[in-house]
Amino acid sequence: MRINEHALDQLFRKARTARGFVNEAVPLALLHEIYQLTCLGPTTQNSQPARFIFLTTPGAKERLVPALSPANVDKTRAAPVTVIVAYDSHFYDLFSKTWHVPTVRDNYANNAAHAELTAVRNGSLQGAYLILAARALGLDCGPMSGFSLDKVNTEFFPDGRWRANFLCNLGRADASKTPPERSPRLAFEEACQVL
């Protein structure tokens, strides 16, 4: 069944990248709810490699500031929550829990390049699910790639197992910081082929 027009507006048509946020806390229960929706999205062999670090305090976010590009500092400080969307480079160690054929672990454990590609691809998918889940539950999102991966990984994941992918601010958007017009999107004919 097709979802209604209001839902499509909230998820896509009227949703915009948040560039600033109002000072309104995001309850911990809502973060749990976002994750419970996010983890239901499909991943290769139910691998679920994404890991989400929710930075909710000024102190936690200040640890991130040295890694941010200058344009992302103020909006990150203003956001009630900043999520480090990361992935577990050894996600396959949990296949005994998540997949019905635990021996599939060896396909990844014995092929580092395959494991890395699977982790990045599926971790990115899960990051997109997080954005849609947050929007579905009434939050605005500001995904960002303007930061130093090396600095984030050194600060938050010194053992190297988890690795940062991208960042996403969450909260209620400050509409005054959203440009009045959406940036252009490619037309179907420019981005798609039907064979």
Secondary structure by P-SEA (a helix, b strand, c coil): ccccaaaaaaaccccccccccccbbbbaaaaaaaaaaaaacccccccccbbbbbbccaaaaaaacccccccaaaaaaaccbbbccccccccccccccccccccccccccccaaaaaaaaaaaaaaaaaaaaaaaaaabbbbbbbccccaaaaaaaccccccccccbbbbbccccccccccccccccccccccccc
